[in-house]
């Protein structure tokens, strides 16, 4: 029995949703501790020695809420791509900051998870790169309209997936 075009089988939806939820969970965990302890997070930012002193406190107050907002957006299908783009940008900044700290030989906490943070080193970099890859997968999938007006998922390769035939 053929599925109606509006009820097509979507091979990419479940993995995309799972990846979005995993990334969102990490960002919620990262945000909560920093929201409750902005002074500690400001100190972590200061140790990177990348920003002028006047910018540190503002970033410590705003970034955790940006992380939380991106995580919530990832959880909502209608906002998933926007949340993924927010995460994508943050992750590139985090990768640059951790890479910079490593290159300069700084022995500091990454500040990623508040007091539960590890060192700004290879583990933090690997986590960020893994999250970046998961976010990339979320961004690659999108629904495209077909000529008949129905929607079909766009696979990561760029090919339109067609409904499964029975």
Secondary structure, DSSP 8 states (H G I E B T S, - for coil): ----GGG---TTHHHHHHHHHHHHHHHHHHHHHHHHTHHHHHHHHHHT--S-HHHHHHHHHHHHHHHHHHHHHHHSGGGHHHHHHHHHHHHHHHHHHHHHHHHTT---B--TTGGG--BTTHHHHHHHHHHHHHHHHHHH-EEEE-TTS-EEEE-TTS-B------
